[in-house]
Amino acid sequence: MKPTAKPAAKAAAKPAAKKPAAKSGSKKLPFAKGDYVVYPTHGVGKVTGIERSEVAGFNLQLFVILFDSEKMTLRVPVEKVADSGLRKISSKDKMQAVTATLKGRARSKRTMWSRRAQEYEAKINSGDPVAIAEVVRDLYRAAGQPEQSYSERQMYEAALERLVNEYALVEKLDVEAATEKIESVLAG
């Protein structure tokens, strides 16, 4: 790996950094302890710390992320943040795009469920709130509509949970209020 020269970033480096840490310490970390982040395949988590650990002979700096909804802790190497898709919580503008997507017309697909399920799963695991909103919109069933199959209902609930958790943080709502708001948008 070639070190990149960024004069402004070097000024933000910690003065007590050791020699091996100088390469990775010369960059400002994208997240701090207490930040909420989104990991594409797990949804919203909270950075609970930044630690150093030796893994397979490599000394790594890791973000420790707690996912309350899944009762899971994940450690992501700082150098792999971009590759992993880990990102900050969306902006209010992005949530407006989510609301617009939810208000849109559901796309009825004539393809087999197994093919649609793969597409929906890929959208959910992309971590993109607009793509997740498309899944929620397409799988939503109002009171007068036909019942969903078990697998459709499971996928709908998984997508809704991912969307609600991020929506609640951005809009500063609790999860129940965010769920009600999203479902009221869907009901039109």
C-alpha positions as CSV (number, residue, x, y, z in Angstrom):
1,M,0.0,0.0,0.0
2,K,1.3,3.4,-0.9
3,P,0.9,6.2,1.7
4,T,-1.0,9.2,0.3
5,A,0.2,12.6,1.1
6,K,-2.5,14.8,2.5
7,P,-1.2,17.8,4.4
8,A,-4.5,18.7,6.0
9,A,-5.1,15.2,7.2
10,K,-1.6,15.0,8.8
11,A,-2.4,18.0,11.0
12,A,-5.4,16.0,12.4
13,A,-3.2,13.0,13.2
14,K,-2.8,12.0,16.9
15,P,0.6,13.2,18.1
16,A,1.3,10.0,20.2
17,A,1.0,7.7,17.2
18,K,3.6,4.8,17.0
19,K,5.6,4.3,13.8
20,P,3.4,1.5,12.4
21,A,0.3,3.5,13.2
22,A,1.7,6.5,11.3
23,K,0.5,5.2,8.0
24,S,-3.1,4.7,9.0
25,G,-3.0,7.4,11.7
26,S,-2.2,10.1,9.1
27,K,-5.9,9.9,7.9
28,K,-8.8,11.2,9.9
29,L,-11.1,8.4,10.8
30,P,-14.5,8.5,9.0
31,F,-16.4,7.6,12.2
32,A,-16.1,8.2,15.9
33,K,-17.3,6.4,19.0
34,G,-21.0,7.0,19.3
35,D,-21.7,7.5,15.6
36,Y,-24.5,5.7,14.0
37,V,-23.6,3.9,10.8
38,V,-25.2,1.6,8.2
39,Y,-23.6,-1.7,7.2
40,P,-25.3,-2.9,4.0
41,T,-26.0,-6.5,5.1
42,H,-26.9,-5.7,8.7
43,G,-28.5,-2.2,8.8
44,V,-28.1,0.4,11.4
45,G,-25.4,0.0,14.1
46,K,-23.6,2.2,16.6
47,V,-19.8,2.6,16.7
48,T,-19.0,1.6,20.3
49,G,-15.3,1.9,20.0
50,I,-12.1,1.8,17.9
51,E,-9.6,-0.8,18.9
52,R,-6.3,-2.3,17.8
53,S,-6.0,-6.0,17.3
54,E,-3.6,-8.5,15.8
55,V,-5.4,-10.7,13.2
56,A,-3.4,-13.3,11.2
57,G,-0.2,-11.5,12.0
58,F,-1.4,-8.1,11.0
59,N,-1.9,-5.2,13.4
60,L,-5.3,-3.7,12.5
61,Q,-7.3,-0.8,13.7
62,L,-10.9,-1.8,13.9
63,F,-14.3,-0.1,14.2
64,V,-16.4,-2.0,16.8
65,I,-20.1,-1.7,15.7
66,L,-23.0,-2.9,17.8
67,F,-26.2,-3.9,16.0
68,D,-29.0,-3.8,18.7
69,S,-31.7,-5.2,16.4
70,E,-29.6,-8.3,15.6
71,K,-27.8,-8.4,19.0
72,M,-24.5,-8.6,17.2
73,T,-21.1,-6.9,17.3
74,L,-19.1,-6.5,14.2
75,R,-15.4,-5.4,13.8
76,V,-14.6,-3.7,10.5
77,P,-10.9,-2.8,9.7
78,V,-10.5,0.9,9.2
79,E,-8.8,0.2,5.8
80,K,-11.8,-1.8,4.6
81,V,-14.5,0.7,5.4
82,A,-14.9,1.8,1.7
83,D,-14.8,-1.8,0.4
84,S,-17.4,-3.0,3.0
85,G,-20.0,-0.3,2.1
86,L,-20.1,1.0,5.7
87,R,-21.5,4.5,5.6
88,K,-22.9,7.3,7.7
89,I,-26.6,7.6,8.3
90,S,-28.5,9.2,5.3
91,S,-29.3,12.8,5.0
92,K,-32.8,14.4,5.3
93,D,-32.7,14.8,1.5
94,K,-32.2,11.1,1.0
95,M,-35.1,10.4,3.3
96,Q,-37.3,12.7,1.2
97,A,-36.3,10.6,-1.8
98,V,-37.3,7.5,0.3
99,T,-40.7,9.0,1.0
100,A,-41.2,9.9,-2.7
101,T,-40.4,6.3,-3.5
102,L,-42.8,4.9,-1.0
103,K,-45.6,7.2,-2.4
104,G,-44.9,5.8,-5.9
105,R,-46.8,3.1,-7.6
106,A,-45.8,-0.5,-6.8
107,R,-44.2,-2.3,-9.7
108,S,-46.1,-5.5,-10.4
109,K,-43.7,-8.0,-11.8
110,R,-44.8,-11.0,-13.8
111,T,-41.6,-12.9,-13.1
112,M,-41.5,-15.9,-10.8
113,W,-41.3,-15.2,-7.0
114,S,-37.8,-16.9,-6.7
115,R,-36.4,-14.4,-9.2
116,R,-38.1,-11.4,-7.6
117,A,-37.0,-12.6,-4.1
118,Q,-33.4,-12.6,-5.3
119,E,-33.8,-9.0,-6.6
120,Y,-35.4,-7.9,-3.4
121,E,-32.7,-9.5,-1.3
122,A,-30.0,-7.8,-3.3
123,K,-31.8,-4.4,-2.8
124,I,-32.2,-5.0,0.9
125,N,-28.5,-6.0,1.3
126,S,-27.3,-3.0,-0.8
127,G,-27.9,-0.7,2.2
128,D,-29.3,1.9,-0.1
129,P,-32.5,3.3,1.6
130,V,-34.2,4.2,-1.7
131,A,-33.7,0.6,-3.0
132,I,-35.0,-0.8,0.4
133,A,-38.0,1.6,0.1
134,E,-38.7,0.1,-3.4
135,V,-38.9,-3.4,-1.8
136,V,-41.2,-2.1,1.0
137,R,-43.4,-0.3,-1.5
138,D,-43.6,-3.4,-3.8
139,L,-44.4,-5.9,-1.0
140,Y,-46.8,-3.7,1.0
141,R,-50.3,-5.0,1.2
142,A,-53.3,-2.8,2.2
143,A,-56.2,-4.2,4.1
144,G,-58.3,-5.0,1.0
145,Q,-55.5,-6.6,-1.0
146,P,-54.8,-10.4,-1.3
147,E,-52.7,-12.0,1.4
148,Q,-48.9,-12.4,1.1
149,S,-47.1,-15.7,1.1
150,Y,-45.0,-16.4,4.2
151,S,-41.7,-15.6,2.3
152,E,-43.1,-12.3,1.0
153,R,-44.2,-11.3,4.5
154,Q,-40.8,-12.2,5.9
155,M,-39.0,-10.2,3.2
156,Y,-41.4,-7.2,3.7
157,E,-40.7,-7.2,7.4
158,A,-37.0,-7.4,7.0
159,A,-37.0,-4.5,4.5
160,L,-39.3,-2.4,6.7
161,E,-37.2,-3.0,9.8
162,R,-34.0,-1.8,7.9
163,L,-35.8,1.2,6.5
164,V,-37.5,2.2,9.8
165,N,-34.3,2.0,11.8
166,E,-32.5,4.5,9.6
167,Y,-35.6,6.6,9.1
168,A,-36.1,6.9,12.8
169,L,-32.5,8.2,13.4
170,V,-32.7,10.7,10.5
171,E,-36.1,12.1,11.5
172,K,-35.3,11.9,15.3
173,L,-38.3,9.6,16.0
174,D,-38.7,6.4,18.0
175,V,-39.0,3.2,16.0
176,E,-42.8,2.9,16.6
177,A,-43.5,6.5,15.4
178,A,-41.2,5.9,12.3
179,T,-43.0,2.7,11.5
180,E,-46.4,4.4,11.7
181,K,-45.2,7.3,9.5
182,I,-43.9,5.0,6.8
183,E,-47.0,2.8,6.9
184,S,-49.2,5.9,6.6
185,V,-47.2,7.0,3.6
186,L,-47.7,3.6,2.0
187,A,-51.4,3.6,2.7
188,G,-51.6,6.8,0.8
